[in-house]
Amino acid sequence: MARHVVATVDDIAPGQRKLVHVQGRDIGVFNVGGEFFAIADRCPHEGGSLCKRRVVGLAESSEPGSYQLSRPGEMVRCPWHGWDSTCAPENPGAIRPAPRFAPSI
């Protein structure tokens, strides 16, 4: 895959993202705790934009009435149907992944 310079490290502060357009694709580049991740700005379910929405954590429950927030700042939610995807390395089986790209610094 070809390399494309889309930002400097200082352009995307921790907890922020930048939406870029590369070779006909919209891609969100995310800074999660100083690590950079890139995903397609397209929900794998119906194609809604993932990267323009608020970045959140994952709410988990081990039993009714008991909830914990995990993976803060790693989740994006499709505005059309509420599907969650992650912008960081995923926990197998926990979420539906969006297509990813390998950013380098």
Secondary structure as UniProt FT lines:
FT   HELIX           9..11
FT   TURN            14..15
FT   STRAND          17..22
FT   TURN            23..24
FT   STRAND          25..32
FT   TURN            33..34
FT   STRAND          35..40
FT   TURN            44..46
FT   TURN            51..52
FT   STRAND          55..63
FT   TURN            64..65
FT   STRAND          66..77
FT   TURN            79..81
FT   STRAND          84..86
FT   TURN            92..94
FT   STRAND          100..101
//
